[in-house]
Amino acid sequence: MAASTEALPDAAGPWEGGWHRFAPRLPSPNHGPRPAPGNPVDLIVLHSISLPPGEFGGTAVQQLFTNRLDPQAHPYYQNLRGLQVSAHFFITRSGQPQQFVDCDRRAWHAGQSSYRGRGQCNDDSIGIELEGLEGLHFEPAQYRTLAMLCRDIALRYPIAHIAGHQHIAPGRKQDPGPGFDWAQLQRALGWPRHCFPKD
């Protein structure tokens, strides 16, 4: 796969700094600096989310990532009161990408986690949320957009691994779950098998 150890110039390709040119921006306040020079951003973490769980097409996920979710709007949202989370990208069921955090910044998507021999995956990963529910399938349009984003991310960052939340926080998280087709994503990207989870 094409990966660079240095960021491309801002005017090059699909990027404006750490913002993707073709993903509408919905800036989240939930982010921080990457750690001082050390580990490269070499991991993409895939998640699934829907609010309320199993309901698609609303704006609750966007409201959650921008700290505007009304806890009174649904009983389930009481569990999310005060939660401050984010991901770099969200892909709707129709395949629309949306960006919440500059990829040069640390989004708050992974929590306590460990992968490829390193902990604290937020520090050196890019998080992509798919609108969905663990155990259910994902839409063809989502796979197309996801593959596009992964390719573009690998143009700017030295991506060497892609994993699910379930792989970096086993026992604590189960998304994107058994409904996600890893083989389909690998075929679409053409990346080596060792870049993907073993299971």
Order of alpha helices (4+ residues) and beta strands (2+ residues): beta-beta-beta-beta-alpha-beta-beta-beta-beta-beta-beta-alpha-beta-alpha-alpha
